[in-house]
Amino acid sequence: MDRIDAMRAFVNVVSEGTFTQAAERLEMSPQLVSKYVSQLEERLGVRLLNRTTRKVHLTEAGIRYFEHAQQVLDDIDDMDSQLNDLQEGARGRLRISAPVSFATLHLAPLLTDFQQAHPAVSIDLQLNDRKVDIVEEGFDIALRIGHLKSSSLIAKFIAPVRLVICASPDYLARHGTPKSPSELKQHRYLRYSYMEHDMGLPATEWLPTAGRHQEGDLISNNGDVLTKAAIQGAGIAIQPTFISGEAIAKGSLKVILPECEPAPLGLYAVYAHRKLLASKVRCFIDFLDGYFGDPPYWDNFEFGE
């Protein structure tokens, strides 16, 4: 008996739910799958599955064995994939989802450099600020900004994302510069509609929230629009420095209440799983690592206050 083949047959029976479906996935007969599982049980000296005419059920021993067997097979497949990568290199179409503003301002140089290093990879970049379903929508990788919640997806931290409260010097001259968060309620707020409300930002408790609109509000799901409106003197905005940093460096925007800034958000590369990770995905993730600098280049400004 080939122990790896038997282990793979067992894991697929559990994953697929029946011997017939496991056989279809493995492209072998149900009889051979059943034989592999029986031989595995005989070798281990324990029953792994309780079989019925319609379904299989894991025994207590089967539950423990399944967890370890699945990890062993994942490690073997990953090792084989990495060795194949050395032979074949990155190739094929890489589908990427990324936030609109970040991609527009900062992704073109990275993608150009990546394709120069990996010319056999074509890129399909789709811009969207909503959180796409990577598996359902067929993406290889998604770039996301925020505080990521626990999920089955794999996330690699790429860079910190600093948020600042800012307004134009002209607006502040006309309406006054807030000295404390409580004074923000007297000002016009340019609100990003996807802004998370659990960012740990003391100032936000004084700002209008979703569903509590005030006369003269400006709300948008695009940070570039809000930043440009702030430059024109439309109000106070809370924006990431990868959008607002250049305007702050030029003096078109001024940082206010710096003591109320939250801890930085994160830019993450998110993908579905480590198992059989394609070379094109692994190479792109490795290429992202450190590309934007530490601190990222968009923070290499002197922020005046």
C-alpha positions in Angstrom: 0.0 0.0 0.0 1.3 3.5 -0.9 0.8 5.4 2.4 0.5 8.8 0.7 -2.1 7.5 -1.8 -4.1 5.9 1.0 -3.9 9.1 3.1 -5.1 11.1 0.1 -8.0 8.7 -0.6 -9.1 9.0 3.1 -8.9 12.8 3.2 -10.9 13.1 -0.1 -13.6 10.8 1.2 -14.0 13.0 4.3 -13.9 16.2 2.2 -16.3 15.0 -0.5 -18.6 13.1 1.8 -18.9 9.9 -0.2 -16.6 7.3 -1.7 -18.1 7.9 -5.1 -17.4 11.7 -5.1 -13.9 11.1 -3.8 -13.3 8.6 -6.6 -14.4 11.2 -9.2 -12.1 13.8 -7.7 -9.1 11.4 -7.6 -10.0 9.9 -11.0 -10.1 6.3 -9.8 -12.8 3.7 -9.1 -14.8 3.8 -5.9 -13.7 0.2 -5.2 -10.0 1.3 -5.2 -10.7 4.3 -2.9 -12.5 1.9 -0.5 -9.6 -0.5 -0.7 -7.1 2.2 0.1 -9.1 3.4 3.2 -9.6 -0.2 4.4 -5.9 -0.9 4.1 -5.1 2.4 5.9 -7.4 1.4 8.8 -5.9 -2.1 8.9 -2.4 -0.7 9.1 -3.3 1.8 11.8 -5.3 -0.7 13.7 -8.3 1.6 14.2 -11.5 2.4 12.5 -11.4 5.8 10.9 -14.9 5.9 9.2 -18.3 4.5 10.0 -19.9 3.8 6.7 -23.6 3.9 5.8 -25.2 3.4 2.4 -25.5 7.2 1.8 -22.8 8.8 4.0 -19.6 8.3 5.9 -19.0 9.6 9.4 -15.7 10.1 11.1 -14.9 8.2 14.3 -13.0 10.0 17.1 -9.8 8.5 15.8 -10.7 9.5 12.3 -11.2 13.1 13.4 -7.7 13.3 14.9 -6.1 11.5 11.9 -7.9 13.7 9.3 -6.5 16.9 10.8 -2.9 15.6 10.7 -3.3 13.9 7.4 -4.6 17.0 5.7 -1.7 19.1 7.0 0.8 16.4 5.8 -0.7 16.4 2.3 -0.8 20.2 2.2 2.9 20.3 3.1 3.7 17.7 0.4 1.7 19.6 -2.2 3.3 22.9 -1.3 6.8 21.5 -1.4 6.1 20.0 -4.9 4.6 23.3 -6.0 7.7 25.2 -4.9 10.0 22.8 -6.6 8.0 23.1 -9.8 8.2 26.9 -9.5 12.0 26.6 -9.7 11.6 24.7 -13.0 8.8 26.6 -14.6 8.8 30.1 -13.2 5.8 32.4 -12.8 3.4 32.5 -15.7 -0.3 32.8 -16.6 -2.9 35.5 -15.8 -2.9 37.1 -12.3 -6.3 38.5 -11.3 -5.9 41.2 -8.6 -8.6 43.2 -6.8 -7.4 46.5 -5.2 -8.9 49.7 -3.6 -9.6 52.4 -6.2 -7.5 55.3 -4.8 -4.6 53.3 -3.7 -4.3 51.5 -7.0 -4.7 54.6 -9.0 -2.0 56.4 -7.1 0.5 53.7 -6.3 0.1 50.4 -8.2 1.2 51.2 -11.7 5.0 51.4 -11.0 4.8 48.2 -8.9 2.9 46.3 -11.6 5.3 47.5 -14.3 8.3 46.4 -12.3 6.7 43.1 -11.5 6.0 42.3 -15.1 9.6 43.3 -16.1 10.8 40.7 -13.5 8.2 38.1 -14.6 7.3 38.7 -18.3 5.3 35.5 -18.6 2.6 36.8 -16.2 -0.3 38.8 -17.5 -2.2 41.0 -15.1 -6.0 41.7 -14.8 -6.4 44.5 -12.2 -9.9 45.3 -11.1 -10.5 48.3 -8.8 -13.2 48.2 -6.2 -13.4 49.5 -2.7 -15.9 46.8 -1.5 -14.5 43.6 -0.1 -14.7 41.2 -3.0 -15.3 37.4 -2.5 -11.9 36.2 -3.8 -13.1 32.6 -4.4 -16.5 33.3 -5.8 -15.3 36.1 -8.1 -12.2 34.4 -9.3 -9.5 36.6 -7.9 -6.0 35.2 -7.2 -5.2 38.0 -4.7 -6.8 41.1 -3.2 -5.2 44.1 -1.7 -7.2 45.4 1.3 -6.8 48.3 3.8 -8.1 48.2 7.3 -8.1 46.1 10.5 -8.7 42.6 9.1 -11.1 40.4 11.0 -10.4 36.7 11.4 -11.4 34.6 8.4 -10.4 31.5 6.5 -8.3 33.7 4.1 -4.6 34.1 4.4 -3.4 37.7 4.9 0.1 39.1 4.6 0.9 42.5 6.0 2.5 44.8 3.4 2.6 48.3 4.8 1.1 50.6 7.5 -1.5 53.1 6.4 -1.5 56.3 8.5 -4.7 58.4 8.8 -4.7 62.1 9.5 -7.3 64.7 10.2 -6.7 67.6 7.8 -8.2 70.7 6.2 -6.9 73.5 4.0 -5.3 76.6 5.5 -8.0 78.7 3.9 -10.8 76.7 5.6 -9.1 76.9 8.9 -8.5 80.6 8.5 -12.2 81.1 7.9 -13.7 78.7 10.4 -10.9 78.4 13.0 -8.6 75.5 13.9 -10.1 72.9 16.3 -8.1 72.6 19.4 -10.0 69.6 20.8 -12.2 66.8 19.3 -15.3 68.4 20.8 -14.8 71.4 18.5 -15.1 69.3 15.4 -18.9 69.2 15.7 -18.9 72.9 14.8 -17.2 72.1 11.4 -18.2 70.6 8.1 -17.0 67.0 7.8 -16.1 65.4 4.5 -17.0 61.8 5.3 -15.7 58.7 3.6 -18.7 56.4 3.4 -16.7 53.2 3.9 -14.9 54.5 7.0 -14.8 52.0 9.8 -16.3 53.1 13.1 -14.1 50.9 15.3 -10.8 52.5 14.3 -10.1 53.8 17.8 -10.2 57.4 16.6 -11.3 59.7 19.5 -12.3 62.4 17.1 -15.0 60.4 15.4 -17.4 60.5 18.3 -17.8 64.2 17.6 -18.4 63.7 13.9 -21.6 63.0 12.0 -22.0 59.2 11.5 -23.8 57.2 8.8 -27.6 57.8 9.0 -27.2 61.1 10.8 -26.7 63.5 7.9 -26.6 67.2 8.4 -27.4 70.0 6.1 -24.5 70.7 3.8 -22.8 67.3 4.3 -20.4 65.9 1.7 -20.2 62.1 1.7 -18.3 60.0 -0.9 -17.0 56.5 -1.3 -13.9 57.9 -2.9 -11.0 59.4 -0.9 -9.6 61.4 -3.8 -12.8 63.4 -4.2 -12.8 64.2 -0.5 -9.2 65.1 -0.4 -9.6 67.5 -3.4 -12.7 69.0 -1.8 -10.7 69.6 1.4 -8.0 71.3 -0.6 -10.6 73.6 -2.1 -11.7 74.5 1.5 -14.9 72.4 1.7 -14.3 71.1 5.2 -12.3 68.7 7.4 -11.4 65.3 6.2 -9.9 62.1 7.7 -7.8 60.6 5.0 -4.9 58.2 4.6 -1.5 59.7 3.9 -1.1 57.7 0.7 -3.8 60.1 -0.7 -3.3 63.3 1.3 0.5 63.2 1.9 1.5 65.1 -1.2 -1.0 67.9 -0.5 0.2 68.1 3.1 3.8 68.3 2.0 2.9 71.1 -0.4 1.0 73.0 2.3 -2.3 72.6 0.5 -3.6 70.7 3.5 -2.7 71.1 7.2 -2.8 68.3 9.8 -4.9 69.1 12.8 -5.4 67.3 16.1 -2.4 64.9 15.5 -2.8 63.5 19.0 -6.2 62.1 18.0 -4.8 60.0 15.2 -5.6 56.2 15.5 -3.1 53.5 15.3 -2.2 52.9 11.6 -4.4 50.7 9.5 -2.7 48.0 7.4 -2.3 47.3 3.7 -2.7 43.5 3.3 -2.3 41.0 0.5 -5.2 38.5 0.9 -5.4 35.2 -0.8 -7.5 32.1 -0.5 -5.1 29.4 0.8 -1.5 28.2 1.0 -2.2 24.9 -0.6 -0.9 24.6 -4.1 -0.2 28.4 -4.2 0.5 29.2 -7.9 3.9 30.5 -8.7 2.5 33.7 -10.1 0.7 34.4 -6.8 3.7 33.5 -4.6 6.0 35.7 -6.7 3.7 38.6 -6.5 3.3 38.4 -2.8 7.1 38.2 -2.4 7.5 41.2 -4.8 5.1 43.2 -2.6 7.2 42.6 0.5 9.1 45.8 1.2 8.3 47.4 -2.1 6.8 50.6 -0.7 9.5 51.1 1.9 9.6 51.2 5.7 8.1 53.7 6.4 6.3 53.7 3.1 7.5 56.4 0.7 4.2 58.3 0.8 5.0 59.2 4.5 8.4 60.6 3.7 7.1 64.1 4.1 7.5 66.7 6.7 3.9 67.1 8.1 3.5 70.6 9.3 0.9 71.3 12.0 
